[in-house]
Amino acid sequence: MIAYVFPGQGAQYAGMGRELARDFPEARQVFERADEILGMPLSALCWEGPEERLRETEITQPAILATSIAALAVLQGRGHRCDVAAGLSLGEYSALVATRALALEQALPLVRQRGLFMQQAAQGRRTAMAAILGLGAEAVIRVCAEAGSKGVVEPSNFNSPGQVVIAGDEVAVQEGMVLAKAAGAKRAVLLPVSAPFHTSLMSPAAERLAPLVERLPLRPPEVPVVSNVTAQVMQSPDEIRRRLIAQVSSPVRWEQSIRAMRDMGVQTFIEIGPGSALSGLIRKTVPGARVLRVEDRRTLQEMLGQLGAQAEVHGPA
C-alpha cells in the first residue's frame, strides 16, 4: 500500500514549485488556477519571494497548499495513485484536495483565512514554540504540566519518537525547555514561528474558522484520509468538518497517524510538496518503511525509479 503525505507550515521557501511549473504543464496550470482563485500573484510569491511576505501565515498556507497540489498533479499525470492520505496540520487540506473530498477552489481561500485567524489569535501576546528532542511524549506532557505554573504551555505536535513540540506563552515555554533538559532531553530548540499553533491559545481562531468550515462543500474522500486530531480515518463530510475545526487548537498527532497508516498496511510513504521534513519523521517512526518524495524533477525521477515505474518524466531538459 502507498500513502501520500503532505507538509504543513514550515516547509515554505522562496523558489518552491518554480521548477515544477517550468517543466510540467500540469503544475503550471495549478499555479495559474491558484492565482485566479485568490486574485493575487501567489505563484510569484512562491517562486520569487520575498521571504518576509512568504512567511506571513495567511500567505504561507495557500502557498504550501498550491505547491503541494502542483506536485501532486505531476505525479497523478503519470498514472500514480495512493491507497491512503494524510497531511501534517495544513497538509490535511492538501490531502483532502488530493482525495477529491475538497475542491481547490474552496481550499485555497479557506486556508488563507485560517492562516489569518491563527496569526491574529496570538497578537499582543508573547508566545513561543520549541522542539523537545530525545524525551518521550509522556515525559514532555509532565514537563508542560509543571511549567504551566508560568503560563500556558502545551504539547502541540507529536512528530516522531523523541520529538515533541511544545507551545504557549513565551515564559512558560522557556521554563518547559529548562525542565525538559533537566528531565533528560537531548536538546530543546526554539522554533522561528509566529504563533503558538495547535494549542488552546488558538481557540479564538478555531471559533472564527468554524462557520466557514461548516458551510464548506465536502464529499467523502475517494481514499481514506487520516485525521491529525485522532490519528484515525475520517469518513463522512460532517466528521471531516469537525476534525478541521478541532485541528486548529488540538495537538497534531503525526507520529500516531504514521503508525496508524503502517497498521493499515502502508509500506511506502510519498511526501508530496515543498521540503523533506516529513520524510525524516516517517523514517524515525517506521524505520522499515520506504520513504520517497516529490518536490521537483529530480525527486520525481528518483521516486519513479524507486517504484520501478516505466513512465518517463516528460518536460524540457
N, C-alpha and C positions, 0 to 999 in steps of 0.2 A: 504493500500500500504506500501511496505517496501523499504527503501533506504539503500544502502551500502555506507558508508563514510570512507575515507582513510586518515590517518595522513600524515603530511608533516615533514620537517626537524624540529628538536627539540624533536622528540619522541624517539630518539635513546638512548640506554643504553646497556652496556655490559651484555650479557645473553639473549638478546631478541631473541625469536624464538627457544631457545635451548630446552625447554620442549616440544614444538610442534614437533620438529624434532625427539626427543627421543621417543615420544609416538605415533606419527602418520606417517605412511609411505608416505602419500600424501605430508605432509610438508617436510619430509626429501628429497623427490625427487625434490622438488622445489629448495631447497638449493644446492643439488648436481648439478642441471642444472645451477644455478647461478654461481657456482664455475667454471663449464666448459665453460660457455658463456664468462665470464670475464677473464678466465685464471689465476685466483688467488684464494686464500682461503678466499673468502668473508664470508663463513659460520663460520669459526674460529674467524674472527674478530667480527661477530655478537654475538657469544656465549661467547667469552673469552676476547675480547678487544685486545690490551689495549685501554682505554678510549680516550687517546690522539689521537690515529690513527683513532678511530671510529668517532671522532668529526671533522675530516678533511672532508670538504664538498664533495669532489669527492668520498669519501668512504661512508659518511653518506647517500647520496641519493640512491645509489644502495642497501645499507644495509636495509634501511627502505622499499624500494620497494620489495625486496626479502622476507622480513619478513611478509609484508602485504599479498603478494600473497601466501605465505605458509599457513597463517591463512585462507585465502580465500579457498584454496584447501581443507582444512579440513572441512570447512563449506559446500562447494559445494558437497563434498563427502558424505554428509548426506542428500543430496537432496534439499538443500535450494537455492533459487534464489531471486533476487531482482527485483523491478519494475523501479528503477532509481538509478543512482550512481553519486557520486561526491567525490572530494578529495581536501584537503587544499594544495595549492601550488604543491609541488612534488606529493602529493597524487592524483592529477589529472591523472598522468601517471598510477598509480595503478588502478584507476577507468577505464581507457581505456583498460588496460590489462584484467581487470575483465569482461568487456563487449565485449571482443574479437575484439575490434577495432584495437588493437596494440598487437603484439606478444612480449612475454617476451624476446625473443632473440634480438629484436630490442630495447626494452625499457631499458634494463639494461646498455648496452654500452652508450646509448644516455644520460641517467640521470647522468652517471659518467662524461661525457663530460660537461653536463650542470652545474654540481657542480664545476668542474674545471674552467669553464668560469666565473661563478659567483664569485668565490673566487678571480680570477685574475683581475676581473674588478675593484676591490677596493684596490688592492695592492698599497702601498705607500701613501695612503690617510687615515687620521684619521677619522674613521666613528663610528657610534653607532646606536643602535635601542633601543627604550624604549616603554613600555606599559603604556598607559594613562588609568587609571581606574576611573569610576564614572563621566565621562564627555561625553556629546553627540557628535556624529560624526561631526555635523556642527560646533560645538564649537572647536573641535580639528582641523578641516580644517582652521578655522580662526587663531588659535594659530600658525599653521605652516606658514601661510602667514605672520604673524607678525615676527616670529622667522627667517624667510627667509632672513632678513637683515644680519644675521650672517653667512649665507651659505645655502647649500641645506638641506632642511628638509621637508619631505612629509609624509602623511599617507600611510602606506604600507600594513596594514591588518585591515579590519573592521571585527573583530572577533565575537562580540556579542554586544547587547545593553550595552553601558557603558564600552566597552573595545576596544580601537583602538590602534594600534601600529604605532609609527612614526619612521622614519629612515632617515639617511643622514649624513652630516658632524657632527663630534662629538660636536663641539662648538654650532652648530645650534640646535642639538637635546637637548643638555643641556639647552639652552635658552628656547626651547619649553617645557621642563619639568617644568621650573620655571613659565612660563606663564600659563601653564595648571593648575598648583596648584593655582595660583592667580585667575584663572577663575572658580575655584570650583571643580577641580578634587580631588578625594579622595586620590589617590596615583599616583606617576609617577616613574616607576621602570626600570632601565637599564637592558637590556637582554644580556645574555652571548653568543652573536653570533659574527661571524667573518666578516660580510659584511652587507651593507645596502640593504637587499633583497627587491625586488618589489618597487624600486624607479627608477627615471631617471638615477641614477648613475650606474644602471645595464644595460643601453643601449648597451655598448660595448659587454656584454655577449649575449644579445639578437641578436645582429648583427652576432656574431660568431656562435650562435646556429642555426640561420635561414636556412643556406644551408643544414644542417644536417636534420632539420625537414622537409624541402621542399622535400627531397628525401625519406622521411620515407614512407614505405608501410603501408597504413591505410585502414580500411574498415569501413563502417557505424556501429556504436555501435548496439549491439543486443537489448539493452535497453537504454533509454535516459541517457545522461551524461550532467550534468550541469556545465558550464564553470565558473571558478573563476573570469574571467575578466568581464563577462557580467551578471552573475547570470541567464543565460538563457541556454536552451538546445542547445548543439552542434549537428548538424545533418549530415553534409557531411564531408568527409575526408579533403577537402580544408578548410572548416571552422575550423575544429579541428587544422589543421596546423597553421592557422592564430592566433588562440587563444593561442596555446602553445608558439608561438614566443612572442606574446604581453604580456603573463603572466609574463615573466621574469622581466620586468620593469614596470609593472602595479600593482596597489594595489589589494590585494586579498579581494574579496567581499564575505566573508564567511557568515556573518550574512544574507546578501541578498540572497545567494544561499540556505541557510536553509529555509528561508521564501518562496522562490520560490518552493521548494520541498513540503513544507507544503501546499501551494496553489494548487499543483498538486494532493493533496490527500494523501500524505505520513503521516502516523500516527506512524510508527515505524522506528527508525534510528538505524542501527547496525554499530558501529565503528569497523573496521577490521584492526588489526595491532598493533604495539607497543604503549603502553601508553593509557591514558584516557582523554587527553586534549579536544578532540573534543566533548566527551560526556558532559562535563561541559558547553562548549559553546552552545551546542544544547539545553540543559535544560534552559539556560538563555534566549535563543532566542524564543523557543517554549515550554513554561512551561508545557503544557498538553501532550507533545509527550512522547511516550515510547522510552527510550534510552537504548540500550544494547550494548555489545561489545564482541569481540572475540580476545583474546591475548594468551591464554593458556588453559589448560584443565579445570581449574576452571571456567573461564569466558565463555567457550564454553558450559559447563554443565548448568551454570546459564541461558545463553541465550536460550538453548533448553527448559529448564524448564519454562521460562517466556513465550515462544511462545506455550507452550503446546505440544512440539514436542514429538513424540513417539520413534524417533531414539535413540539408545544408543550411548554413547561416547565410542567407542571401542579403545583398546590400553592397554598397560601394566599398572597395578595399580601403 
